[in-house]
Amino acid sequence: MILPDKALYALRKYWATHHHPSLLFPGGKTSAQRHCSKGPMDRGGLQKSFKIIVQSCHIHKQVSIHSLRHCYGTHLVDEGLHLRAIQKEMGHDCPKTTALYTQLTEPAQQNAVNIINTMVNRLSITFFEEG
């Protein structure tokens, strides 16, 4: 999986202020508990953090952490990334699994129209007039 430069930068900033001896995201409710934690943040802690972030972004739809995977796949399609590259990025063995995460959105459909028109416009076609 590719770690975007901006994400690496954010993780480095986080690490500088929340440094734990061995864990990137330690368990615990308080800063002191996280500093002494021997285990990673559990699923419940991650879900609570996600819920707080969603509320702070004023998102009112029902979303889950798993929704992020679907959105990520869909945005990669919208950006024109090849389906096999998306499959590799998402760690899927089967392209059918990748297809479940990607949806044909209006930008992707428009991109398809543009690509097809560009390809066909490169053809040299001569039209003969009847008469």
BAZA-584620 format. One line per field, with one value per residue (C-alpha): residue number from 0; chain; x, y, z. Coordinates in nm, 3 decimals. Each point is the difference from the previous one (the first is absolute). Layout:
BEGIN
resi <- c(NUM|...)
chain <- c(A|...)
X <- c(X|...)
Y <- c(Y|...)
Z <- c(Z|...)
//
This chain:
BEGIN
resi <- c(0|1|2|3|4|5|6|7|8|9|10|11|12|13|14|15|16|17|18|19|20|21|22|23|24|25|26|27|28|29|30|31|32|33|34|35|36|37|38|39|40|41|42|43|44|45|46|47|48|49|50|51|52|53|54|55|56|57|58|59|60|61|62|63|64|65|66|67|68|69|70|71|72|73|74|75|76|77|78|79|80|81|82|83|84|85|86|87|88|89|90|91|92|93|94|95|96|97|98|99|100|101|102|103|104|105|106|107|108|109|110|111|112|113|114|115|116|117|118|119|120|121|122|123|124|125|126|127|128|129|130)
chain <- c(A|A|A|A|A|A|A|A|A|A|A|A|A|A|A|A|A|A|A|A|A|A|A|A|A|A|A|A|A|A|A|A|A|A|A|A|A|A|A|A|A|A|A|A|A|A|A|A|A|A|A|A|A|A|A|A|A|A|A|A|A|A|A|A|A|A|A|A|A|A|A|A|A|A|A|A|A|A|A|A|A|A|A|A|A|A|A|A|A|A|A|A|A|A|A|A|A|A|A|A|A|A|A|A|A|A|A|A|A|A|A|A|A|A|A|A|A|A|A|A|A|A|A|A|A|A|A|A|A|A|A)
X <- c(0.000|0.121|0.042|-0.059|0.261|-0.259|-0.104|0.365|0.044|-0.311|0.121|0.340|-0.166|-0.220|0.301|0.191|-0.278|-0.135|0.319|-0.044|0.305|-0.129|-0.357|-0.128|-0.358|0.011|-0.311|-0.130|-0.251|0.235|0.339|0.167|-0.170|0.104|0.360|0.020|-0.213|0.134|-0.257|-0.138|-0.321|-0.293|-0.280|-0.236|0.251|0.050|-0.376|-0.055|0.276|-0.149|-0.347|0.139|0.180|-0.315|-0.206|0.264|-0.016|-0.380|-0.063|-0.354|-0.005|0.046|0.367|0.248|0.373|-0.074|-0.178|0.341|0.116|-0.298|0.056|0.372|-0.063|-0.264|0.228|0.283|-0.238|-0.104|0.367|0.044|0.219|0.003|-0.220|0.298|0.193|-0.300|-0.016|0.365|-0.037|-0.294|0.166|-0.260|0.082|-0.304|-0.105|-0.363|0.066|0.145|-0.306|-0.216|0.194|-0.018|-0.311|-0.056|-0.043|-0.091|0.365|0.116|-0.276|0.088|0.366|-0.100|-0.188|0.301|0.245|-0.217|-0.055|0.373|0.091|-0.255|0.087|0.358|-0.132|0.033|-0.342|-0.103|-0.366|-0.126|-0.294|-0.266|-0.101)
Y <- c(0.000|0.347|0.243|0.349|0.262|0.212|-0.298|-0.072|0.364|-0.015|-0.321|0.157|0.305|-0.231|-0.210|0.312|0.098|-0.343|-0.202|-0.350|-0.226|-0.269|0.066|0.251|-0.011|-0.134|-0.092|0.202|0.277|0.259|0.123|-0.164|-0.334|0.014|0.078|-0.308|-0.226|-0.340|-0.055|0.182|0.202|-0.241|-0.001|0.186|0.281|0.034|0.007|0.263|0.217|-0.039|0.096|0.316|0.095|-0.061|0.222|0.274|-0.001|0.046|-0.324|-0.114|-0.317|-0.341|-0.078|-0.254|-0.048|-0.259|0.275|0.160|-0.299|0.036|0.375|-0.050|-0.252|0.221|0.306|-0.202|-0.095|0.366|0.098|-0.251|-0.256|-0.335|-0.264|-0.239|0.274|0.056|-0.376|-0.002|0.316|-0.146|-0.340|-0.207|-0.337|0.003|0.286|-0.080|0.111|0.328|0.054|-0.010|0.294|0.211|0.164|0.164|0.363|0.292|0.121|-0.353|-0.035|0.342|-0.101|-0.311|0.215|0.232|-0.289|-0.171|0.323|0.083|-0.349|0.001|0.358|-0.116|-0.230|0.118|-0.050|0.125|0.054|-0.014|0.210|-0.170|0.165)
Z <- c(0.000|-0.087|0.288|-0.142|0.088|0.183|0.216|0.086|0.099|0.222|0.165|0.070|0.159|0.209|0.105|0.110|0.242|0.105|0.012|0.145|0.042|-0.238|-0.119|-0.252|0.135|0.357|0.198|0.295|0.063|0.145|-0.116|0.303|-0.072|-0.364|0.094|0.224|-0.219|-0.099|-0.276|-0.301|-0.012|-0.017|-0.256|0.236|0.051|-0.371|-0.063|0.271|-0.145|-0.348|0.125|0.162|-0.322|-0.209|0.234|-0.003|-0.382|0.018|-0.190|0.075|-0.208|0.161|-0.073|0.129|-0.021|-0.269|-0.197|-0.043|-0.208|-0.232|-0.033|-0.061|-0.277|-0.160|0.007|-0.155|-0.284|-0.038|-0.028|-0.282|0.178|-0.179|0.166|0.041|0.182|0.228|0.062|0.106|0.210|0.191|0.044|-0.183|-0.153|-0.227|-0.230|0.082|0.358|-0.126|-0.217|0.315|0.145|-0.311|-0.130|-0.336|0.097|-0.226|-0.026|-0.089|-0.261|-0.145|-0.007|-0.198|-0.252|-0.036|-0.043|-0.262|-0.193|0.008|-0.123|-0.284|-0.102|-0.070|-0.274|-0.355|-0.152|-0.341|-0.067|-0.357|-0.098|-0.207|-0.315)
//
